[in-house]
Amino acid sequence: LAMLCLTCLGTVGVTVSALARSSAALLRGGRRSLGVKALVTENPLLLQESLPLFSAIEAVHVKDAVSGALSSMESEFESLESRLQQSGDVSYSAVIEELEKLEAPVEYSWGVVNHLMGVKNSDELRAAHGEVQGEVVKTTTKLSQSEAVFKALEALEKDGSLEPAQQRIVQSSLSSMRLSGVGLQGEEKERFNANRIRLSELSTAFSNNLLDATKAFSLTLTEPAQVDGLPPSALALAASRAAEEGEEGATAESGPWRLGLDMPSYLPAMKFLRDRSVREALYRAFVTRAGEVNAPLIRQILQIKQEQASILGFGSYAEVSIERKMAPSVEAVYDLTEMLLAKAFPAAQKELQQLTEFATANGFDGAALALWDVSFWSERLSEHTFGFEQEELRPYFALDNVLDGLFGLCRRLYGVEIVRSDGEAEVWHADVGFFKVLDEASGEHLASFFLDPYARPENKRGGAWMGVCVGRSKVLDRKPVAYLTCNGSPPVDGKPSLMTFDEVTTLFHETGHGLQHMLTKVAHAPAAGISGVEWDAVELPSQFMENWCYDPATVYDAGMAKHYETGEPLPRDLFGKLCEQRTFQAGMGMIRQLMFGALDMRLHHTYDPRGEQTPFELQHELAERYAVLPPLPDDRFLCSFGHIFAGGYSAGYYSYKW
């Protein structure tokens, strides 16, 4: 999986051995052209001497490029197996480095296709992706189950001359091959491999269904009373969305206004709309997204994962997952969860009580707060407690200024200079920027990254993530390149992107992932950057970077927080209040994450997907211990839980707290 994070729920970190890649393999290609005469070299997915030629890549190129690259890789791999068996050369270069070379063209082409599935999705691309996905999984599975390679690695493990990074790569590769079924035979092996293909198909369908459901919903409002309370930036976005859908003359002042379920539209509506009925309609739509289409997929995914674990000799899929993590056991994860719950739940109860009392004292006349009331009244309580409104901050966090502050921090902490280099690489959308990372002292080009900052609900999935475009490799002579993808507030009405503070911290978070990838000093690709890192360790650099959003030197010294029109810095007293607000309702935030992690682990450890209890009933059961407000009876949050059903967090969501 070439991505880290889906930040709406938490944040996708993936580490896949160079010998056990699935259909969502890490993208490592880049400095190598595909030398297969039978292939049409004009296919842009096969022109791999530089960064992807996004302006030329179309869905029609996918099948020929990927199928041809797979055929070439399979042929080269058979030759490698033959050499290993005949020559007895089991040196690091003869095994690991040769594998890296032969896999690179597939990883390049397939990695680009998967990236575009997330940021430029279309019916044509989906069809092309689906046409070759099974072939990709089948071929990569064959590599991960090679007895010749496994025996060579076992011999290589005994080589005392390996560098520490090389030792780790060999050991990690052996572990990955075991978990990929290298020891299976006969009917079990056939079933295991068929299951891998089916899981990849189900995961892709789950993600596509969620994107479609988010895109399909809209709520058009025509009465000013319905949008009362919505701040000017949100009104402008809603009016522009209405105009895009054919409402001629739509303005922020007079409407009509179109609301959706993507974060730049949904979150302001839930926080600021005074009309409770509109908030309820939006909330119900949000928690039931893809409910009908993804509900049956959840059962299928869980059943297949359970079967895979059984075939490998494990008691549950969670036990398989823990094999590649820092946590020593499922029980250790439960212990951490229980310890945090004991601390956080009483605080959350107190926070809800305070919120209810405040709402009642300020005009709320219901019997109890409903789920669609919590964000609205929490925002009012925050304004009352800290003396400022979130909307006051936006003019001080224009995207370009935030980047100045972020890049200044990177210079101060890591000694790197980040420079905008638009035009030096092709992009998939006009909003995407390209940046180079240079050593501050020498000027050496160390790495690069793409930044895709804004929401595009029509073809871009939600959340935020870091993806690998190119990984560092001595063998392939590559410098690392990352994709940083967010779903922030776009420019509206001639104004630049004015970010919420949550969007600022999200950008810092994803940059943390990107820096781990880009500033790696490991020259061996399978252990460079995020590769080979245990899943429950990957959130450390990302969450570390968030802390600097509250650092005065970061906020002020590089001009990160200054008014986009006047240039005046964020008032110091307002920054102080922002820092005080950091732990506001921390108890409720903590139990929300613990609930997600506990639900994930239970689904993959003790839940019986063939039993009578539905996954949604398990969710309600756990909510009795983990939630201060129970979910709606028809809540289908699990149908949008892409982290565990379409990402890499299966039995690993606890990583955010580990």
C-alpha positions as CSV (number, residue, x, y, z in Angstrom):
1,L,0.0,0.0,0.0
2,A,1.6,3.2,-1.2
3,M,0.0,5.5,1.3
4,L,0.1,6.6,4.9
5,C,-3.0,8.1,6.5
6,L,-6.7,8.8,6.0
7,T,-6.8,11.6,8.5
8,C,-10.5,12.0,8.9
9,L,-10.6,9.2,11.4
10,G,-7.0,9.2,12.6
11,T,-4.5,9.0,9.8
12,V,-2.3,4.7,6.0
13,G,1.1,3.5,6.9
14,V,2.1,0.5,5.0
15,T,5.3,-1.6,5.0
16,V,5.4,-4.4,2.5
17,S,8.5,-6.6,2.0
18,A,10.2,-6.4,-1.3
19,L,9.2,-10.1,-1.7
20,A,5.6,-10.0,-0.7
21,R,3.8,-7.3,-2.5
22,S,0.1,-7.3,-3.2
23,S,-2.0,-5.4,-5.7
24,A,-1.4,-2.3,-3.7
25,A,2.4,-2.6,-3.9
26,L,4.7,0.2,-2.8
27,L,5.7,2.3,-5.8
28,R,9.5,2.1,-6.1
29,G,10.2,2.4,-9.8
30,G,11.6,5.5,-11.5
31,R,15.1,5.3,-13.0
32,R,14.5,2.4,-15.2
33,S,12.9,1.9,-18.6
34,L,11.0,-1.2,-19.5
35,G,13.1,-3.1,-22.1
36,V,10.5,-5.3,-23.6
37,K,10.4,-5.0,-27.4
38,A,6.9,-6.4,-27.7
39,L,5.5,-3.4,-25.7
40,V,4.6,-0.1,-27.3
41,T,7.2,2.3,-25.9
42,E,4.9,5.3,-26.5
43,N,2.8,4.1,-23.6
44,P,3.5,6.8,-21.0
45,L,3.3,4.2,-18.1
46,L,6.3,2.5,-19.7
47,L,8.4,5.6,-20.0
48,Q,10.0,5.3,-16.6
49,E,13.2,7.3,-16.9
50,S,11.7,10.3,-15.1
51,L,8.7,11.1,-13.0
52,P,5.2,10.0,-14.2
53,L,3.9,11.7,-17.4
54,F,0.5,12.5,-15.8
55,S,-0.7,14.7,-18.7
56,A,-0.4,11.8,-21.1
57,I,-1.6,8.9,-19.0
58,E,-5.1,7.7,-19.7
59,A,-7.1,4.6,-18.7
60,V,-6.5,3.1,-22.2
61,H,-2.8,2.7,-21.3
62,V,-3.3,0.6,-18.2
63,K,-3.9,-2.8,-19.5
64,D,-1.1,-2.9,-22.1
65,A,1.5,-1.4,-19.7
66,V,0.7,-3.4,-16.6
67,S,0.2,-6.7,-18.4
68,G,3.3,-6.3,-20.4
69,A,5.4,-5.3,-17.4
70,L,4.0,-8.3,-15.5
71,S,4.9,-10.7,-18.3
72,S,8.4,-9.3,-18.4
73,M,8.8,-9.5,-14.6
74,E,7.6,-13.1,-14.6
75,S,10.1,-14.1,-17.3
76,E,13.0,-12.4,-15.5
77,F,11.9,-13.9,-12.2
78,E,12.0,-17.4,-13.7
79,S,15.5,-16.8,-14.9
80,L,16.5,-15.6,-11.4
81,E,15.0,-18.7,-9.8
82,S,17.0,-20.8,-12.2
83,R,20.2,-19.0,-11.4
84,L,19.7,-19.3,-7.7
85,Q,19.1,-23.0,-8.0
86,Q,22.0,-23.7,-10.3
87,S,24.8,-21.3,-9.3
88,G,24.3,-21.3,-5.5
89,D,25.1,-17.6,-5.4
90,V,23.0,-16.3,-2.5
91,S,24.7,-13.0,-2.0
92,Y,22.7,-10.0,-1.1
93,S,23.2,-8.5,-4.6
94,A,22.2,-11.7,-6.3
95,V,19.0,-12.1,-4.4
96,I,17.5,-8.8,-2.9
97,E,19.0,-6.4,-5.4
98,E,18.1,-8.5,-8.4
99,L,14.5,-8.8,-7.1
100,E,14.4,-5.0,-6.7
101,K,15.5,-4.5,-10.3
102,L,13.0,-6.9,-11.9
103,E,10.1,-5.7,-9.8
104,A,10.7,-2.0,-10.5
105,P,8.8,-1.6,-13.8
106,V,5.6,-3.2,-12.4
107,E,5.7,-1.2,-9.3
108,Y,6.2,2.0,-11.2
109,S,3.3,1.5,-13.6
110,W,0.9,-0.1,-11.1
111,G,1.8,2.4,-8.4
112,V,0.9,5.3,-10.7
113,V,-2.4,3.7,-11.6
114,N,-3.3,3.2,-7.9
115,H,-2.4,6.8,-7.1
116,L,-4.7,8.1,-9.9
117,M,-7.5,5.9,-8.5
118,G,-7.3,8.0,-5.4
119,V,-6.9,11.5,-6.9
120,K,-8.4,11.3,-10.4
121,N,-10.9,8.5,-10.2
122,S,-13.2,7.8,-13.2
123,D,-15.3,5.0,-14.6
124,E,-12.8,4.3,-17.3
125,L,-9.9,4.1,-14.9
126,R,-11.8,1.8,-12.6
127,A,-12.6,-0.6,-15.4
128,A,-9.0,-0.6,-16.5
129,H,-7.8,-1.1,-13.0
130,G,-10.2,-4.0,-12.4
131,E,-9.2,-5.7,-15.6
132,V,-5.6,-6.2,-14.5
133,Q,-5.8,-6.2,-10.7
134,G,-6.3,-9.9,-10.4
135,E,-3.3,-10.4,-12.7
136,V,-1.1,-8.2,-10.6
137,V,-2.0,-10.0,-7.4
138,K,-1.6,-13.4,-9.0
139,T,1.9,-12.6,-10.3
140,T,3.2,-10.8,-7.2
141,T,1.8,-13.7,-5.0
142,K,3.8,-16.1,-7.2
143,L,7.0,-14.2,-6.4
144,S,6.3,-14.1,-2.7
145,Q,5.8,-17.9,-2.6
146,S,9.0,-18.8,-4.4
147,E,10.7,-21.7,-2.7
148,A,14.0,-20.9,-4.5
149,V,14.0,-17.4,-3.2
150,F,13.0,-18.4,0.3
151,K,15.8,-21.0,0.5
152,A,18.3,-18.4,-0.8
153,L,17.1,-15.9,1.9
154,E,17.5,-18.6,4.6
155,A,21.1,-19.1,3.5
156,L,21.6,-15.3,3.3
157,E,20.3,-14.8,6.8
158,K,23.4,-16.7,8.1
159,D,25.8,-14.3,6.2
160,G,27.7,-12.5,9.0
161,S,29.0,-9.8,6.6
162,L,25.6,-8.1,6.0
163,E,25.0,-4.5,7.1
164,P,22.3,-4.0,9.8
165,A,19.9,-2.7,7.3
166,Q,20.5,-5.7,5.0
167,Q,20.0,-8.1,7.9
168,R,16.7,-6.5,8.7
169,I,15.6,-6.6,5.1
170,V,16.4,-10.3,4.9
171,Q,14.6,-11.2,8.1
172,S,11.6,-9.0,7.2
173,S,11.5,-10.7,3.8
174,L,11.5,-14.1,5.3
175,S,8.7,-13.2,7.6
176,S,6.6,-11.7,4.8
177,M,7.1,-14.7,2.7
178,R,5.9,-17.0,5.5
179,L,2.8,-14.8,5.9
180,S,2.3,-14.8,2.2
181,G,2.0,-18.6,2.1
182,V,5.4,-19.7,0.9
183,G,5.0,-22.9,2.9
184,L,1.6,-23.8,1.5
185,Q,0.9,-26.7,-0.9
186,G,-1.9,-28.1,-2.9
187,E,-5.5,-27.1,-2.3
188,E,-4.7,-24.8,0.6
189,K,-2.3,-22.8,-1.5
190,E,-4.8,-22.5,-4.3
191,R,-7.5,-21.3,-1.9
192,F,-5.1,-18.9,-0.2
193,N,-4.1,-17.4,-3.5
194,A,-7.6,-17.1,-4.8
195,N,-8.6,-15.4,-1.5
196,R,-5.8,-12.8,-2.0
197,I,-7.2,-11.9,-5.4
198,R,-10.7,-11.7,-4.0
199,L,-9.6,-9.5,-1.1
200,S,-8.0,-7.0,-3.4
201,E,-11.2,-6.8,-5.5
202,L,-13.4,-6.3,-2.4
203,S,-11.1,-3.6,-1.0
204,T,-11.2,-1.7,-4.3
205,A,-15.0,-2.0,-4.5
206,F,-15.3,-0.8,-0.9
207,S,-13.2,2.3,-1.6
208,N,-15.0,3.1,-4.9
209,N,-18.4,2.7,-3.3
210,L,-17.5,5.1,-0.5
211,L,-16.3,7.7,-3.0
212,D,-19.5,7.3,-5.1
213,A,-21.7,7.6,-2.0
214,T,-19.9,10.7,-0.8
215,K,-20.1,12.2,-4.3
216,A,-23.8,11.3,-4.8
217,F,-25.2,13.2,-1.9
218,S,-25.9,16.9,-1.9
219,L,-28.3,19.1,-0.1
220,T,-29.3,22.3,-1.8
221,L,-30.7,25.1,0.4
222,T,-32.6,28.1,-0.8
223,E,-33.8,29.9,2.3
224,P,-31.4,32.2,4.2
225,A,-32.7,30.9,7.5
226,Q,-31.5,27.4,6.6
227,V,-27.8,28.6,6.3
228,D,-28.0,31.0,9.3
229,G,-24.8,30.7,11.2
230,L,-22.6,29.4,8.4
231,P,-19.5,31.6,8.1
232,P,-18.7,33.6,5.0
233,S,-16.0,31.1,3.7
234,A,-18.5,28.2,3.9
235,L,-21.3,30.2,2.3
236,A,-19.0,31.1,-0.5
237,L,-18.0,27.5,-1.1
238,A,-21.6,26.3,-0.9
239,A,-22.7,29.0,-3.5
240,S,-19.8,28.1,-5.8
241,R,-20.7,24.4,-5.6
242,A,-24.3,25.3,-6.5
243,A,-23.1,27.4,-9.4
244,E,-21.0,24.5,-10.6
245,E,-24.1,22.3,-10.6
246,G,-26.0,24.7,-12.8
247,E,-27.6,27.2,-10.4
248,E,-26.9,30.3,-12.3
249,G,-26.4,33.5,-10.3
250,A,-25.7,31.6,-7.0
251,T,-24.0,33.9,-4.5
252,A,-22.8,33.6,-1.0
253,E,-25.3,36.3,0.1
254,S,-28.5,35.1,-1.6
255,G,-27.9,31.5,-2.5
256,P,-28.8,28.9,-3.4
257,W,-26.2,26.9,-1.4
258,R,-25.1,23.4,-2.0
259,L,-23.8,21.3,0.9
260,G,-22.0,17.9,0.6
261,L,-20.3,15.3,2.7
262,D,-16.7,16.2,1.9
263,M,-14.9,17.7,4.9
264,P,-14.6,21.4,3.7
265,S,-18.4,21.4,3.3
266,Y,-19.6,19.0,5.9
267,L,-17.6,20.1,9.0
268,P,-18.5,23.8,8.9
269,A,-22.1,22.9,8.4
270,M,-22.1,20.7,11.5
271,K,-20.3,23.3,13.6
272,F,-22.1,26.5,12.6
273,L,-25.6,25.8,11.1
274,R,-28.2,26.9,13.5
275,D,-31.0,25.0,11.7
276,R,-31.0,21.7,13.7
277,S,-33.0,19.9,11.0
278,V,-30.4,20.6,8.4
279,R,-27.6,19.3,10.7
280,E,-29.6,16.2,11.3
281,A,-30.1,15.5,7.6
282,L,-26.4,16.0,7.0
283,Y,-25.4,13.8,9.9
284,R,-27.7,10.9,9.0
285,A,-26.4,11.0,5.4
286,F,-22.8,11.0,6.6
287,V,-23.1,8.0,9.0
288,T,-25.0,5.9,6.5
289,R,-22.7,6.5,3.5
290,A,-22.4,3.4,1.3
291,G,-24.5,1.5,3.8
292,E,-26.3,-0.8,1.5
293,V,-23.5,-1.5,-0.9
294,N,-20.6,-1.9,1.6
295,A,-22.4,-3.8,4.3
296,P,-22.2,-7.2,2.5
297,L,-18.6,-6.5,1.6
298,I,-17.6,-6.2,5.2
299,R,-18.8,-9.7,6.0
300,Q,-17.0,-11.1,3.0
301,I,-13.8,-9.3,3.8
302,L,-13.8,-10.5,7.4
303,Q,-14.7,-14.1,6.4
304,I,-11.8,-14.3,3.9
305,K,-9.3,-12.7,6.3
306,Q,-10.3,-15.2,8.9
307,E,-9.9,-18.1,6.5
308,Q,-6.5,-16.8,5.4
309,A,-5.4,-16.7,9.0
310,S,-6.6,-20.2,9.6
311,I,-4.8,-21.5,6.5
312,L,-1.6,-20.0,7.8
313,G,-2.1,-21.6,11.2
314,F,-3.2,-18.6,13.2
315,G,-6.2,-18.3,15.5
316,S,-7.3,-15.0,14.0
317,Y,-6.4,-12.4,11.4
318,A,-5.4,-10.1,14.3
319,E,-2.7,-12.5,15.3
320,V,-1.4,-12.5,11.7
321,S,-1.3,-8.7,11.8
322,I,0.5,-8.5,15.1
323,E,3.3,-10.7,13.6
324,R,4.6,-7.6,11.7
325,K,4.1,-5.0,14.5
326,M,5.8,-3.7,17.6
327,A,3.0,-4.8,19.9
328,P,4.0,-8.3,21.2
329,S,0.4,-9.6,21.3
330,V,-3.3,-8.8,20.8
331,E,-3.6,-8.9,24.6
332,A,-1.0,-6.1,24.8
333,V,-3.1,-3.9,22.6
334,Y,-6.2,-4.7,24.7
335,D,-4.2,-3.7,27.8
336,L,-3.2,-0.4,26.3
337,T,-6.7,0.3,25.2
338,E,-8.2,-0.5,28.7
339,M,-5.6,1.7,30.4
340,L,-6.4,4.7,28.2
341,L,-10.1,4.1,28.5
342,A,-10.0,4.1,32.3
343,K,-8.4,7.5,32.2
344,A,-10.4,9.1,29.3
345,F,-13.9,7.9,29.8
346,P,-14.6,9.8,33.1
347,A,-13.2,12.9,31.5
348,A,-15.4,12.4,28.5
349,Q,-18.5,12.0,30.7
350,K,-17.7,15.2,32.5
351,E,-17.1,17.0,29.2
352,L,-20.5,15.9,27.9
353,Q,-22.2,17.0,31.1
354,Q,-20.6,20.4,30.8
355,L,-21.6,20.6,27.2
356,T,-25.2,19.7,27.9
357,E,-25.4,22.3,30.8
358,F,-23.9,25.0,28.5
359,A,-26.3,24.2,25.7
360,T,-29.3,24.2,28.0
361,A,-28.3,27.5,29.4
362,N,-27.9,29.0,26.0
363,G,-31.2,28.1,24.3
364,F,-31.1,24.4,23.7
365,D,-34.5,23.1,24.7
366,G,-34.3,19.4,23.8
367,A,-34.4,16.5,26.3
368,A,-30.8,15.6,25.5
369,L,-28.2,16.5,23.0
370,A,-28.4,14.5,19.8
371,L,-25.3,13.4,17.8
372,W,-25.9,16.2,15.3
373,D,-25.9,18.7,18.2
374,V,-22.5,17.9,19.6
375,S,-20.3,19.6,17.1
376,F,-22.5,22.7,17.0
377,W,-22.6,23.2,20.8
378,S,-19.0,22.2,21.2
379,E,-18.0,25.1,18.9
380,R,-20.2,27.5,20.9
381,L,-18.7,26.3,24.2
382,S,-15.2,26.7,22.8
383,E,-16.0,30.2,21.7
384,H,-17.3,31.0,25.1
385,T,-14.4,29.4,27.0
386,F,-11.5,30.7,24.9
387,G,-12.9,33.9,23.6
388,F,-12.5,33.5,19.9
389,E,-14.1,31.9,16.9
390,Q,-12.4,29.4,14.6
391,E,-13.3,31.5,11.6
392,E,-11.2,34.3,13.0
393,L,-8.1,32.2,12.4
394,R,-8.7,31.5,8.7
395,P,-7.4,34.8,7.3
396,Y,-4.1,34.2,9.1
397,F,-3.5,30.7,7.6
398,A,-3.4,31.1,3.8
399,L,-1.9,28.0,2.3
400,D,1.2,29.7,0.9
401,N,2.0,31.3,4.3
402,V,1.5,28.0,6.1
403,L,3.9,26.4,3.6
404,D,6.4,29.1,4.4
405,G,6.1,28.3,8.1
406,L,6.3,24.6,7.5
407,F,9.3,24.8,5.3
408,G,11.0,27.2,7.7
409,L,10.5,24.5,10.4
410,C,12.0,21.9,8.2
411,R,15.0,24.1,7.6
412,R,15.4,24.6,11.4
413,L,15.0,21.0,12.4
414,Y,16.4,19.1,9.5
415,G,18.7,21.4,7.7
416,V,16.8,21.2,4.4
417,E,15.6,23.9,2.0
418,I,12.3,23.2,0.3
419,V,11.7,25.1,-2.9
420,R,8.6,25.3,-5.2
421,S,9.5,23.8,-8.6
422,D,6.3,23.9,-10.5
423,G,6.8,23.0,-14.2
424,E,9.6,20.6,-13.5
425,A,7.3,17.6,-13.2
426,E,3.9,16.9,-14.8
427,V,0.9,16.9,-12.4
428,W,-2.6,15.3,-12.5
429,H,-4.5,18.5,-11.7
430,A,-3.8,22.2,-12.0
431,D,-4.0,22.6,-8.2
432,V,-1.1,20.2,-7.6
433,G,2.3,21.7,-6.7
434,F,5.8,20.2,-7.1
435,F,8.6,20.8,-4.6
436,K,12.3,19.9,-4.3
437,V,14.0,19.2,-1.0
438,L,17.6,20.4,-0.9
439,D,20.4,20.1,1.6
440,E,20.7,23.6,3.1
441,A,24.4,23.5,3.4
442,S,25.5,22.0,0.1
443,G,22.5,22.6,-2.1
444,E,22.3,18.9,-3.0
445,H,19.0,17.7,-4.3
446,L,17.8,15.1,-1.7
447,A,14.2,14.4,-2.6
448,S,11.0,15.9,-4.1
449,F,7.2,15.8,-3.5
450,F,3.9,16.6,-5.0
451,L,1.3,18.5,-2.9
452,D,-2.4,18.0,-3.8
453,P,-4.0,20.3,-1.2
454,Y,-7.7,20.7,-2.0
455,A,-10.9,18.6,-1.9
456,R,-12.3,17.4,-5.2
457,P,-15.3,15.3,-4.2
458,E,-16.2,14.5,-7.8
459,N,-13.1,12.3,-8.3
460,K,-10.8,12.4,-5.2
461,R,-11.4,10.2,-2.2
462,G,-11.6,11.8,1.2
463,G,-9.1,12.0,4.0
464,A,-5.4,12.8,3.8
465,W,-2.4,10.6,3.1
466,M,1.2,10.4,2.1
467,G,2.0,8.1,-0.8
468,V,5.2,6.9,-2.2
469,C,5.9,7.9,-5.8
470,V,9.5,6.9,-5.8
471,G,11.6,5.4,-3.0
472,R,15.3,5.8,-2.4
473,S,17.4,3.1,-3.9
474,K,21.1,2.8,-4.5
475,V,20.6,-0.1,-6.9
476,L,18.2,1.9,-9.1
477,D,20.0,5.3,-8.5
478,R,16.8,6.9,-7.2
479,K,16.0,9.8,-5.0
480,P,12.8,9.6,-3.0
481,V,9.6,11.4,-4.2
482,A,6.4,11.6,-2.2
483,Y,2.7,12.4,-2.8
484,L,1.3,14.6,-0.1
485,T,-2.5,14.6,-0.5
486,C,-5.0,16.6,1.6
487,N,-8.7,17.5,1.2
488,G,-8.5,21.1,2.4
489,S,-10.5,24.2,1.7
490,P,-10.0,25.4,-1.9
491,P,-9.7,29.0,-3.0
492,V,-13.1,30.7,-3.3
493,D,-14.2,34.1,-4.7
494,G,-10.8,35.2,-5.6
495,K,-9.4,34.6,-2.2
496,P,-6.5,32.1,-1.6
497,S,-7.1,28.9,0.3
498,L,-7.7,30.0,3.8
499,M,-7.2,27.0,6.0
500,T,-8.8,25.9,9.3
501,F,-6.4,25.2,12.0
502,D,-7.3,21.5,11.7
503,E,-6.3,21.6,8.1
504,V,-3.0,23.2,9.1
505,T,-2.2,20.4,11.6
506,T,-3.3,17.8,9.0
507,L,-0.8,19.2,6.5
508,F,2.0,19.1,9.2
509,H,1.0,15.5,10.0
510,E,1.2,14.3,6.4
511,T,4.5,16.2,5.9
512,G,5.8,14.2,8.9
513,H,5.2,11.0,7.0
514,G,6.7,12.5,3.9
515,L,9.9,13.6,5.7
516,Q,10.4,10.0,7.0
517,H,10.2,8.8,3.4
518,M,12.2,11.6,1.9
519,L,15.0,12.2,4.4
520,T,15.9,8.5,4.9
521,K,19.6,7.8,4.9
522,V,19.2,4.1,4.3
523,A,20.4,3.3,0.8
524,H,18.7,-0.1,0.5
525,A,15.1,0.3,-0.8
526,P,13.4,-2.4,1.2
527,A,14.4,-0.6,4.4
528,A,14.5,3.0,3.2
529,G,11.9,5.6,4.4
530,I,8.7,4.0,5.5
531,S,9.6,0.6,4.0
532,G,10.0,-2.1,6.5
533,V,8.8,0.1,9.4
534,E,6.3,-1.6,11.8
535,W,2.8,-0.3,11.3
536,D,2.3,0.7,14.9
537,A,5.4,2.9,14.6
538,V,4.6,4.8,11.5
539,E,2.5,7.5,13.2
540,L,5.4,8.7,15.3
541,P,6.9,11.2,12.8
542,S,3.5,12.4,11.7
543,Q,2.1,13.2,15.2
544,F,5.5,14.6,16.2
545,M,5.2,17.2,13.5
546,E,1.7,18.3,14.7
547,N,3.3,19.6,17.9
548,W,5.1,22.3,16.0
549,C,1.8,24.0,15.0
550,Y,1.8,25.3,18.6
551,D,5.4,26.5,18.5
552,P,5.8,30.3,18.5
553,A,9.0,30.2,16.4
554,T,7.2,28.1,13.7
555,V,4.1,30.2,13.7
556,Y,5.8,33.6,13.7
557,D,9.4,33.5,12.5
558,A,8.8,32.3,9.0
559,G,5.5,34.2,8.5
560,M,3.3,31.2,8.8
561,A,0.4,33.0,10.5
562,K,-0.1,36.4,9.0
563,H,-3.2,38.0,7.5
564,Y,-3.4,37.3,3.8
565,E,-4.4,40.9,3.0
566,T,-2.7,43.1,5.5
567,G,0.4,41.0,6.4
568,E,-0.2,41.5,10.1
569,P,0.8,38.5,12.2
570,L,-1.7,36.5,14.2
571,P,-2.2,38.4,17.5
572,R,-0.2,36.9,20.3
573,D,-3.2,36.7,22.6
574,L,-5.1,34.8,20.0
575,F,-2.3,32.4,19.6
576,G,-2.2,31.9,23.3
577,K,-5.9,31.1,23.3
578,L,-5.3,28.6,20.4
579,C,-2.7,26.8,22.5
580,E,-5.1,26.7,25.5
581,Q,-7.8,25.2,23.3
582,R,-5.5,22.3,22.3
583,T,-6.9,19.9,25.0
584,F,-10.5,21.0,24.7
585,Q,-12.7,17.9,24.9
586,A,-9.7,15.7,24.8
587,G,-11.5,13.0,26.7
588,M,-14.2,12.7,24.0
589,G,-11.6,12.8,21.3
590,M,-9.6,10.0,23.0
591,I,-12.6,7.6,23.5
592,R,-13.6,8.1,19.9
593,Q,-10.2,6.8,18.7
594,L,-10.2,4.0,21.3
595,M,-13.6,3.0,20.1
596,F,-12.4,2.7,16.5
597,G,-9.3,0.7,17.6
598,A,-11.2,-1.6,19.8
599,L,-13.9,-2.3,17.1
600,D,-11.2,-3.0,14.6
601,M,-9.4,-5.4,16.8
602,R,-12.6,-7.2,17.9
603,L,-13.7,-7.6,14.3
604,H,-10.4,-9.2,13.4
605,H,-9.8,-11.3,16.5
606,T,-12.9,-12.7,18.3
607,Y,-15.8,-11.7,16.0
608,D,-17.4,-14.5,14.0
609,P,-18.3,-13.1,10.6
610,R,-20.4,-16.3,9.9
611,G,-22.3,-16.0,13.1
612,E,-25.7,-14.3,13.8
613,Q,-24.3,-11.1,15.2
614,T,-23.8,-8.4,12.6
615,P,-20.8,-6.1,12.6
616,F,-23.1,-3.2,13.4
617,E,-24.5,-5.0,16.4
618,L,-20.9,-5.4,17.6
619,Q,-20.4,-1.7,17.1
620,H,-23.4,-1.0,19.3
621,E,-22.2,-3.4,21.9
622,L,-18.8,-1.8,22.2
623,A,-20.4,1.7,22.2
624,E,-21.9,0.9,25.5
625,R,-18.4,0.9,27.0
626,Y,-16.6,3.4,24.7
627,A,-19.2,6.1,23.8
628,V,-20.9,8.7,25.9
629,L,-23.6,9.1,23.2
630,P,-24.7,5.8,21.5
631,P,-24.7,5.7,17.7
632,L,-28.0,5.8,15.8
633,P,-29.8,2.5,15.3
634,D,-29.1,2.7,11.6
635,D,-25.6,4.0,11.9
636,R,-23.4,2.4,9.2
637,F,-20.1,4.0,10.1
638,L,-18.3,0.7,9.4
639,C,-19.3,1.1,5.7
640,S,-17.1,4.1,5.5
641,F,-14.2,2.7,7.6
642,G,-11.8,2.6,4.8
643,H,-8.8,2.4,7.1
644,I,-9.5,-1.3,7.9
645,F,-11.6,-2.4,4.9
646,A,-9.8,-0.6,2.0
647,G,-6.5,0.5,3.6
648,G,-3.7,-1.0,5.6
649,Y,-5.1,-0.6,9.2
650,S,-6.8,-4.0,9.6
651,A,-6.1,-5.0,13.2
652,G,-3.8,-2.0,13.3
653,Y,-5.9,1.1,14.0
654,Y,-4.6,1.0,17.5
655,S,-1.4,2.4,16.0
656,Y,-2.6,5.9,16.5
657,K,-2.3,5.4,20.3
658,W,0.5,2.8,20.5
